[in-house]
Amino acid sequence: MADIETLVSAITNAGNSDEIPIREVLRETVSARLSAKATAAVTTVDSEVTAAEIASLKADLVATKERISETSKSLKKSRELSQPIYKDNEELKKERQEVEAELLVVRRVSNETIEKLDKELAEARKDLETSRQEGIIETSLATTTAQKQHLDSLESELASAHAATALVEKMLATNEAELASDREKYLTELETAHKTAAKEFLRLQGEASISHKELTNKISVLEKKSTIGLETRKREIEMVTEKVKVERNAKADKAIEELKAKQKIEMKAVESRVESLKKEIEMLKKSRSTEAEKLKKEITDAGLKLKKSLDELTVVGKARDSAIAEVGISTSQITSLTAQIATKGEEIKKAREKTGISESRTVATTTSRFSMIFWVVFWSAISSLFWSFFTFAAIKANSNESEAEGQNEL
């Protein structure tokens, strides 16, 4: 009697708040059947129940408690996974509300399917062992195939990241070579400009020297030709010579100043260009370094995600195999539930497209949320099937006891 009350208490405490209608029906049914069974057991325990049956009943109760505990933990974990990561983000809250609404629809459909499966459970008990083995084998194959596809996808992403890193390094080396070539080119042009200015200065000096010699020769000729007014002529010649010298020197100085100014401008332009190139090189190096670090971080995150996904797939595969082995879901039932979940995933995607959510922003969260919905619905179906199976067993046990009582009365 105490074990029966403990079982009823465990069933009551293990329920999920989102499935209140089904839990209430199951609770009332199980409580009524167990109460009737307890009443009958009190009156007939001395004459009908043997020691072996009592031990078997206790073992079944212990196993049932363990299953209830595991199912409760699975449901709790599913609820924790269904919580959003960023609670303060309004868009994520809206998406969460949409997903919860869609999840309720999926749960209703799943409950209807479970009720239908519960009706077919009695007819399928004859093929239980064969269906269980086939279901386990096909589930294992499907899980292994999905893990391999996921691993291949992550490996291709990792190869793409490596290729992108190599391309960035190649572009950085090419840009550095181009910048070095431009620097050598501008230095060569600067040296050529210096040499050209020096040659022009020497040419102007030569022209001034030649003009001075020509004037000196003319003055000597004039002095030889005429001695009259020598002093006057000398003054005039000196004035003319001085004037010519001044003009020549002025032209030479002006040309030299122009060359120096041009040289300074070119020097400033070259220096400015060199500084600009240096800054561009530094900025390019920083940018490439940042991109390389970002790619390395993405590669590391991809590896961590791969490891985490493999761990999750291993844990989920074990839990799924265990649940299938315990409840005995047939292959057709699993296929039907998977098809329904895939259909709901397409409906979720269409609903998000109608609301204007961009694919690039939601593609990362859609997969994880779809996976979360799949496992929540799956474990809800497993839990409901378990309660249905337990209720069926209780009803059958009660009917067997009623038949035994009728035979005793006869």
PLY file of the C-alpha trace (Angstrom):
ply
format ascii 1.0
element vertex 410
property float x
property float y
property float z
element edge 409
property int vertex1
property int vertex2
end_header
0.00 0.00 0.00
2.85 2.41 0.86
4.60 1.63 -2.45
1.40 2.36 -4.36
0.99 5.70 -2.60
4.64 6.56 -3.29
4.13 5.72 -6.97
1.05 7.93 -7.18
3.00 10.78 -5.52
5.92 10.38 -7.95
3.56 10.41 -10.94
1.91 13.57 -9.59
5.23 15.40 -9.04
6.85 14.37 -12.34
4.28 16.09 -14.58
5.07 18.89 -17.02
3.11 22.10 -16.54
2.68 22.49 -20.32
0.79 19.19 -20.55
-1.79 19.69 -17.76
-4.86 18.21 -19.57
-3.12 14.92 -20.42
-1.42 14.73 -17.02
-4.72 15.31 -15.19
-6.45 12.55 -17.15
-3.55 10.17 -16.58
-3.36 11.09 -12.88
-7.09 10.51 -12.33
-7.04 7.23 -14.27
-3.95 5.91 -12.51
-5.21 7.03 -9.08
-8.59 5.39 -9.60
-7.08 2.15 -10.88
-4.44 2.01 -8.17
-7.01 2.79 -5.45
-9.24 -0.01 -6.71
-6.23 -2.29 -6.92
-5.16 -1.38 -3.36
-8.67 -2.02 -2.01
-8.82 -5.39 -3.73
-5.30 -6.24 -2.57
-6.19 -5.55 1.10
-9.11 -7.99 1.01
-7.48 -10.76 -1.05
-3.76 -10.53 -0.18
-3.82 -13.56 2.14
-5.44 -15.89 -0.42
-4.45 -14.64 -3.92
-1.06 -12.81 -3.81
2.04 -14.96 -3.45
5.49 -13.96 -2.24
6.88 -14.09 -5.80
4.18 -11.74 -7.10
4.87 -9.28 -4.25
8.62 -9.28 -5.05
7.88 -8.82 -8.77
5.49 -5.96 -8.01
8.10 -4.22 -5.83
10.76 -4.63 -8.54
8.35 -3.17 -11.12
7.62 -0.25 -8.79
11.35 0.47 -8.29
11.96 0.32 -12.04
8.96 2.57 -12.64
10.27 5.12 -10.11
13.66 5.15 -11.83
12.01 5.67 -15.21
9.87 8.45 -13.78
13.00 10.12 -12.35
14.86 9.85 -15.67
11.85 11.16 -17.57
11.55 14.10 -15.16
15.24 14.93 -15.63
14.84 14.76 -19.41
11.80 17.04 -19.30
13.63 19.49 -17.02
16.63 19.53 -19.35
14.32 20.11 -22.33
12.70 23.07 -20.56
16.13 24.51 -19.73
17.20 24.18 -23.35
14.01 25.95 -24.44
14.94 29.09 -22.47
16.35 31.95 -24.70
20.01 32.96 -24.35
19.44 36.71 -24.51
16.46 37.58 -22.29
16.75 41.34 -22.84
16.53 41.18 -26.64
13.02 42.06 -27.75
13.35 40.32 -31.10
14.47 37.10 -29.48
11.55 37.35 -27.03
9.13 37.65 -29.95
10.77 34.71 -31.70
10.59 32.71 -28.49
6.86 33.47 -28.15
6.32 32.36 -31.76
8.29 29.17 -31.19
6.37 28.46 -27.97
3.07 28.94 -29.80
4.23 26.62 -32.56
5.48 24.21 -29.90
2.02 24.10 -28.31
0.54 23.30 -31.73
3.12 20.55 -32.22
2.36 19.22 -28.75
-1.36 19.11 -29.48
-0.68 17.22 -32.70
1.70 14.93 -30.84
-0.90 14.29 -28.13
-3.46 13.36 -30.78
-0.92 11.05 -32.37
-0.12 9.54 -28.97
-3.80 8.87 -28.28
-4.06 7.17 -31.66
-0.94 5.14 -30.94
-2.33 4.22 -27.52
-5.38 2.73 -29.21
-3.16 0.72 -31.55
-0.83 -0.40 -28.73
-2.85 -3.51 -27.86
-2.81 -4.72 -31.47
0.94 -4.08 -31.85
2.08 -5.97 -28.72
2.52 -9.23 -30.67
5.20 -7.62 -32.91
6.82 -5.62 -30.07
10.23 -7.34 -29.99
10.73 -7.30 -33.78
9.66 -3.65 -34.10
11.93 -2.70 -31.18
15.01 -4.31 -32.78
14.26 -2.80 -36.20
13.65 0.62 -34.63
16.95 0.51 -32.72
18.93 -0.53 -35.82
17.38 2.09 -38.10
17.70 4.80 -35.45
21.38 3.95 -34.96
21.96 4.06 -38.73
20.12 7.39 -39.04
22.06 8.85 -36.09
25.39 7.67 -37.52
24.54 9.09 -40.97
23.50 12.45 -39.47
26.70 12.62 -37.40
28.83 11.83 -40.48
27.05 14.49 -42.55
27.48 17.04 -39.77
31.18 16.13 -39.46
31.67 16.43 -43.23
29.96 19.83 -43.18
32.20 21.10 -40.38
35.30 19.73 -42.14
34.33 21.57 -45.32
33.85 24.78 -43.32
37.26 24.29 -41.72
38.86 23.76 -45.15
37.16 26.92 -46.42
38.49 28.87 -43.45
42.02 27.57 -44.11
41.71 28.53 -47.78
40.48 32.02 -46.84
43.42 32.42 -44.43
45.90 31.40 -47.13
44.28 33.82 -49.58
44.53 36.69 -47.08
48.20 35.91 -46.41
48.89 35.79 -50.15
47.14 39.14 -50.68
49.12 40.66 -47.79
52.42 39.47 -49.30
51.42 40.83 -52.72
50.49 44.22 -51.26
53.77 44.42 -49.33
55.72 43.64 -52.52
53.77 46.31 -54.44
54.39 48.88 -51.71
58.11 48.07 -51.68
58.22 48.45 -55.48
56.42 51.83 -55.30
58.83 53.02 -52.62
61.86 52.10 -54.75
60.25 53.81 -57.73
59.66 57.08 -55.86
63.19 57.04 -54.40
64.58 56.56 -57.92
62.50 59.47 -59.23
63.68 61.66 -56.35
67.34 60.89 -57.06
66.79 61.60 -60.77
65.22 64.98 -59.92
68.23 65.86 -57.74
70.66 65.02 -60.54
68.62 67.01 -63.10
68.60 70.09 -60.84
72.36 69.87 -60.31
72.99 69.63 -64.07
70.73 72.64 -64.74
72.60 74.69 -62.12
75.98 73.85 -63.66
74.68 74.70 -67.14
73.49 78.13 -66.00
76.84 78.79 -64.32
78.65 77.87 -67.55
76.43 80.20 -69.58
77.12 83.06 -67.16
80.88 82.47 -67.37
80.80 82.39 -71.17
78.85 85.68 -71.31
81.36 87.30 -68.96
84.26 86.23 -71.14
82.56 87.53 -74.28
81.98 90.94 -72.70
85.56 91.12 -71.50
86.82 90.38 -75.00
84.56 93.06 -76.52
85.79 95.63 -74.01
89.39 94.83 -74.86
88.69 95.24 -78.57
87.00 98.59 -77.98
89.89 99.81 -75.83
92.32 98.90 -78.58
90.25 100.59 -81.30
89.78 103.94 -79.55
91.76 105.86 -76.98
89.47 108.92 -77.04
87.19 109.18 -74.08
88.81 106.16 -72.58
87.73 106.93 -69.08
84.21 107.74 -70.19
84.09 104.60 -72.24
85.48 102.66 -69.37
82.75 103.99 -67.08
80.11 103.21 -69.67
81.57 99.78 -70.23
81.78 99.18 -66.52
78.17 100.27 -66.12
77.08 98.05 -68.95
79.17 95.22 -67.58
77.77 95.70 -64.12
74.26 95.83 -65.50
74.81 92.72 -67.54
76.33 90.97 -64.54
73.41 92.00 -62.39
70.92 90.79 -65.00
72.80 87.56 -65.53
73.19 86.97 -61.82
69.52 87.86 -61.27
68.46 85.38 -63.94
70.80 82.75 -62.57
69.61 83.36 -58.98
65.98 83.29 -60.10
66.51 80.03 -61.97
68.35 78.55 -59.00
65.58 79.67 -56.60
62.93 78.21 -58.90
64.83 74.93 -59.05
65.26 74.89 -55.28
61.55 75.67 -54.74
60.57 72.98 -57.24
62.98 70.59 -55.56
61.51 71.37 -52.13
57.96 70.85 -53.43
58.95 67.55 -55.00
60.75 66.52 -51.82
57.69 67.35 -49.72
55.42 65.48 -52.14
57.71 62.46 -52.10
58.01 62.55 -48.31
54.24 62.90 -47.98
53.75 60.00 -50.36
56.28 57.89 -48.43
54.53 58.69 -45.12
51.15 57.89 -46.69
52.50 54.60 -47.99
53.92 53.78 -44.55
50.55 54.50 -42.93
48.77 52.42 -45.55
51.22 49.57 -44.94
50.63 49.75 -41.16
46.84 49.93 -41.60
46.91 47.05 -44.07
49.05 44.97 -41.70
46.68 45.71 -38.80
43.64 44.92 -40.95
45.13 41.67 -42.22
46.23 40.74 -38.72
42.70 41.39 -37.41
41.19 39.33 -40.23
43.66 36.52 -39.60
42.85 36.52 -35.87
39.15 36.56 -36.67
39.55 33.61 -39.03
41.60 31.73 -36.42
38.90 32.43 -33.84
36.21 31.21 -36.24
38.23 28.05 -36.90
38.62 27.48 -33.14
34.89 28.12 -32.55
34.04 25.72 -35.38
36.21 23.04 -33.77
34.60 23.61 -30.36
31.13 23.52 -31.95
32.08 20.29 -33.70
33.19 18.70 -30.42
30.12 19.98 -28.59
27.80 18.75 -31.37
29.42 15.32 -31.35
29.08 15.11 -27.55
25.44 16.22 -27.71
24.69 13.77 -30.53
26.31 10.95 -28.53
24.32 11.77 -25.37
21.07 12.31 -27.27
21.60 9.12 -29.30
22.10 7.08 -26.12
19.06 8.64 -24.43
16.98 8.14 -27.56
18.01 4.48 -27.91
17.27 3.92 -24.21
13.85 5.56 -24.49
12.99 3.57 -27.60
14.10 0.33 -25.93
12.01 1.09 -22.82
8.80 2.29 -24.44
9.00 0.20 -27.62
8.09 2.78 -30.26
7.78 1.15 -33.66
9.61 2.32 -36.78
6.45 3.68 -38.38
5.70 5.80 -35.29
9.19 7.35 -35.24
8.95 8.06 -38.98
5.55 9.70 -38.51
6.80 11.91 -35.64
9.93 12.88 -37.60
7.83 13.83 -40.64
5.51 15.93 -38.47
8.46 17.71 -36.85
10.00 18.40 -40.28
6.65 19.81 -41.46
6.49 22.07 -38.40
10.06 23.21 -39.10
9.02 24.28 -42.64
6.00 26.10 -41.20
8.27 27.91 -38.72
10.61 28.94 -41.54
7.70 30.23 -43.69
6.26 32.15 -40.73
9.61 33.82 -40.11
9.92 34.75 -43.77
6.45 36.34 -43.64
7.40 38.39 -40.59
10.39 39.87 -42.45
13.22 38.22 -40.52
16.31 38.05 -42.77
17.74 34.64 -43.59
21.33 35.67 -42.84
20.38 36.74 -39.28
18.12 33.78 -38.40
19.89 30.90 -40.18
22.16 30.33 -37.17
19.26 30.30 -34.64
16.78 28.38 -36.86
18.80 25.17 -36.82
19.35 25.22 -33.06
15.70 26.10 -32.33
14.44 23.46 -34.75
16.68 20.90 -33.05
15.40 22.06 -29.65
11.74 21.72 -30.80
12.48 18.26 -32.19
13.91 16.97 -28.93
11.26 18.64 -26.76
8.46 17.08 -28.85
10.31 13.77 -28.96
10.75 13.55 -25.19
7.16 14.74 -24.64
5.98 11.92 -26.92
8.18 9.43 -25.08
6.83 10.60 -21.71
3.19 10.47 -22.85
3.67 7.00 -24.33
5.22 5.88 -21.06
2.23 7.13 -19.05
-0.16 5.50 -21.53
1.73 2.22 -21.26
1.71 2.38 -17.47
-2.04 3.19 -17.44
-2.71 0.29 -19.79
-0.70 -2.04 -17.54
-2.61 -0.84 -14.46
-5.97 -1.31 -16.22
-4.98 -4.78 -17.37
-3.77 -5.75 -13.89
-7.02 -4.50 -12.38
-9.07 -6.41 -14.94
-7.07 -9.56 -14.19
-7.77 -9.15 -10.49
-11.47 -8.55 -11.21
-11.58 -11.76 -13.26
-9.81 -13.59 -10.42
-12.34 -12.26 -7.92
-15.20 -13.35 -10.19
-13.75 -16.83 -10.46
-13.34 -17.02 -6.67
-16.94 -15.93 -6.17
-18.03 -18.67 -8.61
0 1
1 2
2 3
3 4
4 5
5 6
6 7
7 8
8 9
9 10
10 11
11 12
12 13
13 14
14 15
15 16
16 17
17 18
18 19
19 20
20 21
21 22
22 23
23 24
24 25
25 26
26 27
27 28
28 29
29 30
30 31
31 32
32 33
33 34
34 35
35 36
36 37
37 38
38 39
39 40
40 41
41 42
42 43
43 44
44 45
45 46
46 47
47 48
48 49
49 50
50 51
51 52
52 53
53 54
54 55
55 56
56 57
57 58
58 59
59 60
60 61
61 62
62 63
63 64
64 65
65 66
66 67
67 68
68 69
69 70
70 71
71 72
72 73
73 74
74 75
75 76
76 77
77 78
78 79
79 80
80 81
81 82
82 83
83 84
84 85
85 86
86 87
87 88
88 89
89 90
90 91
91 92
92 93
93 94
94 95
95 96
96 97
97 98
98 99
99 100
100 101
101 102
102 103
103 104
104 105
105 106
106 107
107 108
108 109
109 110
110 111
111 112
112 113
113 114
114 115
115 116
116 117
117 118
118 119
119 120
120 121
121 122
122 123
123 124
124 125
125 126
126 127
127 128
128 129
129 130
130 131
131 132
132 133
133 134
134 135
135 136
136 137
137 138
138 139
139 140
140 141
141 142
142 143
143 144
144 145
145 146
146 147
147 148
148 149
149 150
150 151
151 152
152 153
153 154
154 155
155 156
156 157
157 158
158 159
159 160
160 161
161 162
162 163
163 164
164 165
165 166
166 167
167 168
168 169
169 170
170 171
171 172
172 173
173 174
174 175
175 176
176 177
177 178
178 179
179 180
180 181
181 182
182 183
183 184
184 185
185 186
186 187
187 188
188 189
189 190
190 191
191 192
192 193
193 194
194 195
195 196
196 197
197 198
198 199
199 200
200 201
201 202
202 203
203 204
204 205
205 206
206 207
207 208
208 209
209 210
210 211
211 212
212 213
213 214
214 215
215 216
216 217
217 218
218 219
219 220
220 221
221 222
222 223
223 224
224 225
225 226
226 227
227 228
228 229
229 230
230 231
231 232
232 233
233 234
234 235
235 236
236 237
237 238
238 239
239 240
240 241
241 242
242 243
243 244
244 245
245 246
246 247
247 248
248 249
249 250
250 251
251 252
252 253
253 254
254 255
255 256
256 257
257 258
258 259
259 260
260 261
261 262
262 263
263 264
264 265
265 266
266 267
267 268
268 269
269 270
270 271
271 272
272 273
273 274
274 275
275 276
276 277
277 278
278 279
279 280
280 281
281 282
282 283
283 284
284 285
285 286
286 287
287 288
288 289
289 290
290 291
291 292
292 293
293 294
294 295
295 296
296 297
297 298
298 299
299 300
300 301
301 302
302 303
303 304
304 305
305 306
306 307
307 308
308 309
309 310
310 311
311 312
312 313
313 314
314 315
315 316
316 317
317 318
318 319
319 320
320 321
321 322
322 323
323 324
324 325
325 326
326 327
327 328
328 329
329 330
330 331
331 332
332 333
333 334
334 335
335 336
336 337
337 338
338 339
339 340
340 341
341 342
342 343
343 344
344 345
345 346
346 347
347 348
348 349
349 350
350 351
351 352
352 353
353 354
354 355
355 356
356 357
357 358
358 359
359 360
360 361
361 362
362 363
363 364
364 365
365 366
366 367
367 368
368 369
369 370
370 371
371 372
372 373
373 374
374 375
375 376
376 377
377 378
378 379
379 380
380 381
381 382
382 383
383 384
384 385
385 386
386 387
387 388
388 389
389 390
390 391
391 392
392 393
393 394
394 395
395 396
396 397
397 398
398 399
399 400
400 401
401 402
402 403
403 404
404 405
405 406
406 407
407 408
408 409
